[in-house]
């Protein structure tokens, strides 16, 4: 028996996953308001901004871009030889 439609809760490999501001705040151990202050458009050239997409009145953070942003932030602090504050 073949399935004609994939279930809504199954992630297709080409489908992008998004995080909420609360999920990002928990991961970084900061208040959600702090995350809202640091968000920027995905194409924003400012490296200190967390890449995000606004959907209506809420922000969503693409998981892939967030992981890349976090890795870049960590690399910069290691190159500087000291702990760099993200916020």
Backbone as CSV, one residue per row, in Angstrom:
resi,resn,N_x,N_y,N_z,CA_x,CA_y,CA_z,C_x,C_y,C_z
1,UNK,0.821,-1.167,0.000,0.000,0.000,0.000,0.887,1.259,0.000
2,UNK,0.841,2.041,-1.035,1.682,3.229,-1.168,0.977,4.449,-0.578
3,UNK,1.770,5.307,0.054,1.213,6.547,0.586,1.310,7.615,-0.481
4,UNK,0.234,8.328,-0.671,0.232,9.356,-1.712,0.737,10.697,-1.201
5,UNK,0.516,11.000,0.051,0.929,12.277,0.627,1.789,12.023,1.867
6,UNK,2.908,12.763,2.015,3.667,12.624,3.262,2.889,13.253,4.416
7,UNK,3.066,12.716,5.594,2.388,13.277,6.760,2.945,14.649,7.076
8,UNK,2.130,15.479,7.685,2.515,16.861,7.980,3.649,16.937,8.991
9,UNK,3.760,15.938,9.882,4.805,15.999,10.900,6.131,15.391,10.449
10,UNK,6.185,14.865,9.250,7.430,14.335,8.708,8.170,15.451,7.994
11,UNK,9.472,15.564,8.259,10.276,16.610,7.629,10.899,16.072,6.348
12,UNK,10.636,16.759,5.267,11.292,16.426,4.017,12.710,16.980,4.081
13,UNK,13.684,16.331,3.422,15.056,16.810,3.506,15.244,18.228,2.968
14,UNK,14.410,18.643,2.028,14.574,19.978,1.460,13.758,21.034,2.208
15,UNK,12.998,20.605,3.206,12.172,21.535,3.969,13.002,22.141,5.101
16,UNK,12.944,23.462,5.224,13.740,24.148,6.225,13.026,24.147,7.572
17,UNK,13.785,23.937,8.633,13.216,23.925,9.972,13.466,25.276,10.637
18,UNK,12.479,25.772,11.351,12.569,27.072,12.004,12.457,26.919,13.510
19,UNK,13.154,27.792,14.233,13.106,27.832,15.682,12.312,29.058,16.111
20,UNK,11.717,28.990,17.285,11.044,30.156,17.842,12.056,30.954,18.657
21,UNK,11.683,32.172,18.997,12.580,32.990,19.825,12.747,32.362,21.209
22,UNK,11.715,31.720,21.729,11.832,31.046,23.025,12.822,29.882,22.974
23,UNK,12.814,29.120,21.880,13.753,28.002,21.742,15.191,28.502,21.676
24,UNK,15.411,29.571,20.932,16.753,30.140,20.831,17.188,30.711,22.179
25,UNK,16.280,31.374,22.879,16.594,31.940,24.194,16.989,30.842,25.178
26,UNK,16.255,29.734,25.179,16.611,28.619,26.055,17.975,28.058,25.703
27,UNK,18.246,27.949,24.422,19.540,27.393,23.995,20.703,28.277,24.415
28,UNK,20.517,29.605,24.310,21.577,30.538,24.671,21.523,30.960,26.138
29,UNK,20.502,30.503,26.847,20.311,30.813,28.262,20.213,32.315,28.512
30,UNK,19.368,32.944,27.727,19.086,34.363,27.904,17.570,34.558,27.869
31,UNK,17.126,35.747,28.196,15.703,36.065,28.180,15.237,36.213,26.729
32,UNK,14.004,35.803,26.411,13.490,35.935,25.035,13.520,37.372,24.500
33,UNK,13.364,38.353,25.371,13.433,39.746,24.931,14.813,40.077,24.390
34,UNK,15.842,39.503,24.976,17.204,39.705,24.491,17.336,39.202,23.063
35,UNK,16.747,38.065,22.788,16.781,37.506,21.430,16.064,38.443,20.471
36,UNK,14.890,38.937,20.859,14.143,39.849,19.988,14.958,41.089,19.640
37,UNK,15.750,41.575,20.563,16.581,42.759,20.314,17.735,42.466,19.362
38,UNK,18.153,41.217,19.279,19.324,40.850,18.466,18.964,40.299,17.096
39,UNK,17.684,40.185,16.786,17.281,39.618,15.499,17.514,40.607,14.364
40,UNK,17.798,40.053,13.202,17.950,40.836,11.987,17.518,39.993,10.801
41,UNK,17.334,40.648,9.690,16.939,39.927,8.476,18.020,38.916,8.103
42,UNK,17.605,37.844,7.449,18.542,36.794,7.046,19.660,37.373,6.181
43,UNK,19.344,38.353,5.350,20.355,38.938,4.465,21.038,40.166,5.065
44,UNK,20.858,40.415,6.361,21.491,41.543,7.044,23.002,41.304,7.121
45,UNK,23.810,42.274,6.674,25.264,42.065,6.690,25.887,42.157,8.080
46,UNK,25.155,42.632,9.079,25.683,42.774,10.431,25.891,41.401,11.059
47,UNK,27.146,41.015,11.349,27.417,39.674,11.876,26.948,39.470,13.310
48,UNK,26.611,40.542,14.010,26.142,40.384,15.389,24.659,40.081,15.459
49,UNK,23.945,40.254,14.370,22.504,39.998,14.338,22.220,38.523,14.106
50,UNK,21.226,38.000,14.807,20.781,36.621,14.613,19.872,36.609,13.389
51,UNK,20.176,35.806,12.380,19.350,35.791,11.169,17.949,35.263,11.466
52,UNK,16.940,35.998,10.991,15.561,35.613,11.267,14.638,36.065,10.147
53,UNK,13.450,35.489,10.161,12.412,35.808,9.188,11.165,36.184,9.974
54,UNK,10.544,37.263,9.584,9.317,37.665,10.264,8.121,37.083,9.520
55,UNK,7.267,36.400,10.264,6.057,35.802,9.711,4.887,36.434,10.464
56,UNK,4.245,37.398,9.832,3.193,38.131,10.521,3.786,38.954,11.648
57,UNK,3.359,38.674,12.871,3.853,39.415,14.025,4.914,38.656,14.811
58,UNK,5.272,37.469,14.360,6.250,36.657,15.089,7.505,36.458,14.250
59,UNK,8.608,36.200,14.933,9.871,35.929,14.266,10.143,34.436,14.299
60,UNK,10.739,33.941,13.224,11.194,32.560,13.157,12.660,32.589,12.731
61,UNK,13.439,31.735,13.369,14.870,31.687,13.109,15.169,30.383,12.374
62,UNK,15.663,30.472,11.135,16.018,29.231,10.421,17.131,28.497,11.176
63,UNK,16.904,27.222,11.462,17.872,26.448,12.248,19.259,26.457,11.604
64,UNK,19.322,26.266,10.310,20.616,26.200,9.621,21.385,27.517,9.769
65,UNK,20.716,28.644,9.524,21.374,29.944,9.644,21.770,30.239,11.085
66,UNK,20.936,29.824,12.040,21.267,30.033,13.451,22.510,29.245,13.829
67,UNK,22.582,27.988,13.414,23.762,27.162,13.713,25.027,27.782,13.105
68,UNK,24.921,28.290,11.873,26.070,28.923,11.224,26.467,30.204,11.968
69,UNK,25.488,30.998,12.386,25.753,32.227,13.121,26.453,31.909,14.439
70,UNK,25.975,30.886,15.123,26.558,30.495,16.395,27.998,30.012,16.215
71,UNK,28.245,29.258,15.158,29.605,28.778,14.879,30.537,29.944,14.558
72,UNK,30.053,30.895,13.748,30.878,32.072,13.428,31.196,32.873,14.684
73,UNK,30.219,33.050,15.552,30.423,33.803,16.790,31.446,33.112,17.677
74,UNK,31.399,31.798,17.725,32.353,31.043,18.533,33.761,31.139,17.958
75,UNK,33.881,31.100,16.640,35.193,31.189,16.000,35.832,32.540,16.242
76,UNK,35.063,33.599,16.161,35.590,34.938,16.381,36.137,35.065,17.793
77,UNK,35.427,34.515,18.785,35.892,34.617,20.162,37.171,33.810,20.375
78,UNK,37.297,32.664,19.715,38.522,31.869,19.847,39.699,32.572,19.197
79,UNK,39.465,33.220,18.060,40.545,33.937,17.383,41.006,35.136,18.198
80,UNK,40.100,35.757,18.911,40.446,36.910,19.733,41.213,36.483,20.981
81,UNK,41.153,35.202,21.330,41.900,34.700,22.469,41.229,34.942,23.804
82,UNK,40.011,35.402,23.792,39.289,35.604,25.036,37.803,35.413,24.787
83,UNK,37.083,35.326,25.870,35.640,35.140,25.769,34.995,36.408,25.223
84,UNK,34.240,36.288,24.171,33.548,37.420,23.571,32.089,37.358,23.961
85,UNK,31.543,38.471,24.336,30.136,38.516,24.710,29.282,38.550,23.452
86,UNK,28.289,37.668,23.400,27.362,37.679,22.270,26.309,38.748,22.446
87,UNK,26.032,39.099,23.698,24.969,40.072,23.987,25.470,41.125,24.928
